[in-house]
Amino acid sequence: MSLFGVGFPTASAAAAVHAVSAGESAPVNAAVPGQRPLAQLTEVHFKNYTEQTVSVAIAFEDRDLCKYNGNIGTRGWWQIPPGGGVTHVLNTAASWVDFYAHSADGRLVWDGTRGTPGVTMLTNPSAFRSCLTYPHPGWNSVSTRYHYIGTGSSIYTIELNYQG
């Protein structure tokens, strides 16, 4: 699978957390022991109301792939198209997700300085998949915005608008 033309492996079908690129379907019958069945996962989507493409990176609870690195996974980048387009980026059993986003020209930024601050994560300029506490010399440190998504939702959409 690729994210925006860059090779990017996803979580295995047995994982309850699954990052997806635009147009990809998430697994429908997988679950991790001790977590909600996949049917109870929340799909996290982003909707872009601006006139520019917005790049999004996320941090989320990932006790499967990041169990030895802080239990928080980090992924990027999804290109969210302008004009109200919706992009599915993640299925999760967690009740929260943190994100950092910016427009192509850098004028619009969604980070922890507005809204509820989330974790500080490292981002790579190209597509990445890592864990929060894994060191990456040379990567950029960004402040994320926390979003409570609940545990009973089947779909949760984070809206990106001009207020940043």
ABEGO torsion letter per residue (X at the ends): XBBGGBBBBBBBAABABBBBBBGBBBBAABBBBGBBBAAABBBBBBBBABABBBBBBBBBBBAAAAAAAGGBBBBOBBBBBBGGBBBBABBBABABBBBBBBBAAGABBBBAABEBBBBBBBBBABBBBBBAABBBBGBBBBBBBBBBAEAABABBBBBBBAAX
